[in-house]
Amino acid sequence: MKYKKIGNTSEEVSAMGLGCMGMSHAYGEPNDKESIATLHKAIELGVTFWDTADIYGKGKNEELISEVLKPNRDKIFLATKFGFQLEDLGNYTKFDGSPAYVKKAVEASLKRLKTDYIDLYYAHRIDPEVPIEDTVGAMADLVKEGKVKYIGLSEASKNSIIRAHNEHQITALQSEYSLLTRGVEDEILPLCKELKISFIPFSPLARGLVTNKLDVSELKEGDFRKSLPRYQQEYAENNSKLAAGFADIAEDIGCTPAQLAIAWVLHQGENIIPIPGTKKRKYLEENAAAVDVSISKEKQQEIEDLLKKYPNTGDRYSEDNYKLVDKN
């Protein structure tokens, strides 16, 4: 594994992290035994940067991680997130970024994680009803108290990032970024580089679409992707052809499509640390090898040409999902 400094700090984390959401949330039935084995495998492989959130499985993901985190605390750089609240139906409803909720949420996460500090604490979204300075100010208090080491934001706009960063050093910004989701390239990536903020792409495999293994018609009930535009049948032909073409490029390079997709994201900037998610050891091992994949300028151009050939990929989020993405 290769390592990078995160943000404007001296801390080094694995150049590729592990997204833990799918172990307890959004992608079908959990398998705690295999997930625990995957977490142990991550330590063995040197994948030290783990990402979770209090919302994943309504706290169950943090509890699951705690079983491996507690005896290995000094080996893991742990990120978790706060702010979403759930109705009984389990739907995302509202985001609470108030100072009072920040303090309440961190105590609950610390208890579930069985630790006395969190390495990187993210606001999972930006609360439109609370000034970002107030949210980040409360998070900064947690740093002073030793409960949190570093502060992050997720799916934040340029304006919100600047305002937050003026209040307290922002170490990392997490947003979706992949071959099929590139909205951050014009403003957000340059800003993060300028402010020495690590950019943490989630879903760098486009939630499985670019692996050339996903059949959207076989998605099971309870799979989050069934509600997203990109994974509907109207885009299936375009996306299957794109995935097949991408697999051909990967074969030419001598890697898997998943490895090429992660490597492509890594090649977009030294401050980028993707966090592909998995709950299986075999996929973790495959993903981790992506840090050693090189992409020539010729192959990068082939990838761009392929994306232009199959542009009808569908949107990453539904209208309801976008209501919770900061645009101000």
DRENKEMAR-209747 format. One record per residue (C-alpha): residue in three letters; x, y, z. Coordinates in steps of 0.02 Angstrom, whole numbers, plus 50000, padded with zeros to 5 digits. Example, Ala and Ser with C-alpha at 12.3 -4.5 7.8 and 13.67 -1.06 7.14 Angstrom:
ALA;50615;49775;50390
SER;50684;49947;50357
END
This chain:
MET;50000;50000;50000
LYS;50054;50178;49968
TYR;50022;50320;50089
LYS;49981;50505;50081
LYS;49971;50649;50203
ILE;49791;50698;50233
GLY;49747;50880;50216
ASN;49866;51007;50290
THR;49924;50884;50425
SER;50071;50770;50460
GLU;49957;50617;50470
GLU;49983;50483;50338
VAL;49840;50373;50280
SER;49826;50238;50148
ALA;49815;50309;49971
MET;49652;50212;49953
GLY;49529;50200;50095
LEU;49387;50081;50137
GLY;49206;50136;50127
CYS;49111;50035;50257
MET;48932;50088;50218
GLY;48885;49934;50118
MET;48927;49820;50263
SER;48770;49878;50354
HIS;48671;49990;50238
ALA;48601;50020;50064
TYR;48665;49868;49966
GLY;48563;49717;50014
GLU;48580;49598;50160
PRO;48726;49623;50281
ASN;48851;49484;50315
ASP;48934;49533;50478
LYS;49053;49386;50481
GLU;49124;49426;50309
SER;49126;49613;50348
ILE;49228;49583;50505
ALA;49348;49474;50405
THR;49360;49614;50276
LEU;49405;49741;50410
HIS;49543;49626;50473
LYS;49603;49602;50294
ALA;49610;49791;50274
ILE;49732;49803;50420
GLU;49835;49662;50344
LEU;49841;49753;50176
GLY;49883;49920;50255
VAL;49716;50001;50210
THR;49712;50111;50364
PHE;49585;50244;50315
TRP;49408;50185;50356
ASP;49248;50281;50322
THR;49079;50261;50407
ALA;48934;50369;50468
ASP;48809;50365;50609
ILE;48667;50346;50483
TYR;48733;50183;50408
GLY;48620;50047;50473
LYS;48555;50171;50603
GLY;48718;50157;50700
LYS;48748;49973;50666
ASN;48897;50007;50552
GLU;48989;50103;50687
GLU;48952;49961;50810
LEU;49015;49832;50685
ILE;49176;49928;50654
SER;49206;49946;50841
GLU;49238;49759;50855
VAL;49396;49778;50751
LEU;49434;49960;50790
LYS;49447;49942;50979
PRO;49591;49815;50983
ASN;49678;49901;50836
ARG;49646;50085;50872
ASP;49823;50145;50839
LYS;49825;50063;50666
ILE;49668;50146;50597
PHE;49627;50322;50541
LEU;49439;50326;50565
ALA;49316;50445;50484
THR;49132;50455;50530
LYS;48993;50576;50489
PHE;48842;50654;50574
GLY;48684;50751;50538
PHE;48554;50643;50451
GLN;48400;50589;50547
LEU;48282;50449;50499
GLU;48096;50422;50501
ASP;48029;50252;50550
LEU;48024;50205;50366
GLY;48211;50227;50356
ASN;48211;50367;50228
TYR;48329;50515;50232
THR;48224;50658;50299
LYS;48316;50808;50364
PHE;48490;50863;50410
ASP;48530;50941;50578
GLY;48691;51042;50582
SER;48650;51139;50740
PRO;48786;51155;50872
ALA;48677;51063;50998
TYR;48656;50915;50880
VAL;48842;50912;50838
LYS;48882;50885;51021
LYS;48744;50755;51043
ALA;48793;50658;50887
VAL;48978;50644;50928
GLU;48942;50570;51099
ALA;48830;50437;51021
SER;48961;50394;50889
LEU;49102;50382;51017
LYS;48996;50263;51120
ARG;48953;50151;50972
LEU;49133;50151;50910
LYS;49201;50113;51084
THR;49336;50245;51067
ASP;49373;50411;51150
TYR;49417;50505;50991
ILE;49373;50512;50805
ASP;49513;50549;50683
LEU;49407;50638;50552
TYR;49231;50700;50589
TYR;49124;50754;50441
ALA;48966;50855;50429
HIS;48874;50732;50315
ARG;48788;50876;50223
ILE;48767;51064;50244
ASP;48614;51119;50344
PRO;48528;51260;50247
GLU;48447;51321;50407
VAL;48610;51339;50506
PRO;48756;51451;50460
ILE;48902;51340;50414
GLU;49010;51442;50533
ASP;48900;51384;50678
THR;48911;51201;50628
VAL;49100;51207;50603
GLY;49122;51311;50761
ALA;49040;51172;50861
MET;49149;51043;50774
ALA;49302;51148;50815
ASP;49252;51139;50998
LEU;49262;50950;50985
VAL;49441;50968;50922
LYS;49484;51075;51073
GLU;49405;50944;51186
GLY;49507;50803;51107
LYS;49355;50708;51047
VAL;49395;50743;50864
LYS;49565;50768;50782
TYR;49514;50840;50613
ILE;49359;50913;50530
GLY;49281;50871;50362
LEU;49132;50915;50253
SER;49031;50810;50131
GLU;48945;50864;49969
ALA;48980;51049;50007
SER;48979;51192;49881
LYS;49126;51306;49845
ASN;49052;51447;49949
SER;49017;51334;50098
ILE;49193;51262;50093
ILE;49271;51435;50093
ARG;49161;51496;50236
ALA;49193;51338;50337
HIS;49380;51345;50306
ASN;49384;51525;50366
GLU;49307;51466;50530
HIS;49423;51317;50556
GLN;49546;51216;50452
ILE;49450;51091;50346
THR;49555;50935;50323
ALA;49448;50838;50199
LEU;49301;50856;50083
GLN;49203;50702;50035
SER;49096;50701;49877
GLU;49047;50580;49741
TYR;49176;50570;49602
SER;49203;50440;49468
LEU;49216;50419;49280
LEU;49029;50449;49272
THR;49013;50586;49404
ARG;49129;50732;49369
GLY;49038;50886;49430
VAL;49176;50928;49555
GLU;49310;50954;49423
ASP;49278;51136;49377
GLU;49274;51219;49549
ILE;49289;51097;49693
LEU;49449;51004;49648
PRO;49549;51163;49614
LEU;49484;51241;49775
CYS;49533;51089;49878
LYS;49707;51093;49804
GLU;49723;51279;49841
LEU;49666;51261;50022
LYS;49766;51101;50053
ILE;49608;51000;50082
SER;49611;50815;50040
PHE;49473;50767;49919
ILE;49392;50601;49965
PRO;49288;50527;49823
PHE;49151;50407;49872
SER;49078;50287;49744
PRO;49233;50292;49632
LEU;49165;50134;49547
ALA;49001;50224;49507
ARG;48917;50105;49630
GLY;48975;49957;49528
LEU;48928;50016;49353
VAL;49105;50027;49286
THR;49158;49855;49349
ASN;49073;49768;49202
LYS;48993;49649;49328
LEU;48834;49742;49375
ASP;48667;49692;49299
VAL;48542;49824;49352
SER;48397;49705;49316
GLU;48461;49593;49457
LEU;48466;49725;49594
LYS;48371;49658;49744
GLU;48242;49744;49852
GLY;48323;49853;49981
ASP;48465;49901;49864
PHE;48483;50091;49865
ARG;48528;50094;49681
LYS;48351;50042;49630
SER;48294;50218;49674
LEU;48429;50309;49574
PRO;48406;50364;49392
ARG;48572;50293;49330
TYR;48524;50115;49377
GLN;48359;50110;49284
GLN;48330;50004;49128
GLU;48320;50155;49013
TYR;48507;50181;49037
ALA;48557;49998;49044
GLU;48608;49976;48862
ASN;48716;50133;48862
ASN;48799;50089;49025
SER;48830;49906;48983
LYS;48917;49956;48821
LEU;49019;50085;48913
ALA;49068;49959;49046
ALA;49117;49831;48914
GLY;49225;49958;48823
PHE;49305;50010;48985
ALA;49342;49827;49025
ASP;49433;49813;48858
ILE;49545;49961;48903
ALA;49579;49884;49074
GLU;49626;49719;48993
ASP;49750;49811;48879
ILE;49830;49890;49032
GLY;49832;49725;49127
CYS;49712;49762;49269
THR;49528;49741;49310
PRO;49397;49873;49269
ALA;49376;49910;49455
GLN;49563;49938;49474
LEU;49567;50052;49323
ALA;49420;50154;49386
ILE;49505;50182;49554
ALA;49672;50218;49472
TRP;49589;50345;49356
VAL;49522;50439;49508
LEU;49692;50431;49594
HIS;49774;50504;49439
GLN;49667;50661;49450
GLY;49767;50737;49594
GLU;49894;50701;49730
ASN;49771;50759;49863
ILE;49638;50632;49809
ILE;49606;50479;49918
PRO;49461;50371;49853
ILE;49360;50262;49971
PRO;49283;50120;49869
GLY;49163;50022;49974
THR;49152;49834;49994
LYS;49101;49703;50120
LYS;49202;49563;50041
ARG;49385;49522;50060
LYS;49409;49474;49877
TYR;49351;49645;49816
LEU;49455;49736;49947
GLU;49611;49646;49887
GLU;49568;49687;49707
ASN;49535;49870;49747
ALA;49693;49892;49851
ALA;49801;49841;49703
ALA;49736;49991;49606
VAL;49866;50104;49689
ASP;49999;50020;49581
VAL;49908;50041;49414
SER;49984;50167;49293
ILE;49883;50248;49153
SER;49972;50320;49002
LYS;49913;50480;48918
GLU;49858;50372;48771
LYS;49748;50264;48881
GLN;49679;50415;48971
GLN;49625;50484;48803
GLU;49546;50317;48757
ILE;49443;50327;48916
GLU;49386;50504;48876
ASP;49338;50451;48699
LEU;49239;50305;48768
LEU;49143;50417;48888
LYS;49099;50534;48744
LYS;49039;50386;48641
TYR;48916;50330;48777
PRO;48857;50490;48863
ASN;48681;50435;48912
THR;48732;50369;49082
GLY;48588;50441;49185
ASP;48597;50553;49337
ARG;48681;50498;49498
TYR;48540;50553;49613
SER;48351;50573;49613
GLU;48268;50741;49639
ASP;48240;50701;49822
ASN;48424;50655;49847
TYR;48478;50819;49769
LYS;48375;50918;49895
LEU;48507;50870;50023
VAL;48658;50921;49917
ASP;48727;51094;49954
LYS;48719;51212;49805
ASN;48743;51382;49890
END
